[in-house]
Amino acid sequence: MAASPSRRVSTGERINTAETTGKLQQILAQRGLRMTKQRRVILQVMDTAEQHLDVDQILARAQKIDSGVHLVTVYRTIDLLKKQGLIDELDLLHLRGDRHYYESHGPRDHIHVACLRCGKVREFESRLYEQLKEQIARDFEMKVTISRTEVGGYCGACLAADPSLAAPSKTAPQSTSSDDREHTRSH
């Protein structure tokens, strides 16, 4: 496999492609976990997802493949995948309400970038993000096993449709005291 570029931005909602996903069934089988017909269908749906899916979307897609898939099986499979460290649960800045979304891990961690107006979510990978995680690991003498970062703003299409979105916000950022910085560092 070719080396990853220093920076990648998704063209759709997900950065992962068929080359980087599709491993859930294989990994669970390697770990000796039971693979029912319904579970295989749910894993197939999650492995081929080109967007972040919530439980209802996973169920609907799974039932198109096998009408016998039940909601409880979706929840149990998601719980299993989370416990195995194979998927992440996301809220995506709550742009789409209080729903939670699920995605399988790609080859590298990424940042979710969301438009606060239209709700479009894209993914961004960067070597700088990897370096930041390495620095955090060094500074806190820890092994970083998970990182989640979300950035919100306005996409180019929304800025073009409503130029007032580009105006500076009316609230000035508050300065952070040294006590606040120390408090932030110690949590």
Secondary structure, DSSP 8 states (H G I E B T S, - for coil): -----SEEE-SSS-S--TTT---HHHHHHHTT----HHHHHHHHHHHT-SS-B-HHHHHHHHHHH-TT--HHHHHHHHHHHHHTT-EEEE-GGGTTTT--EEEE--SS--EEEEETTT--EEEEEEHHHHHHHHHHHHHTT-------EEEEE--HHHHHH-GGGGS--SS------HHHHHHHHH-
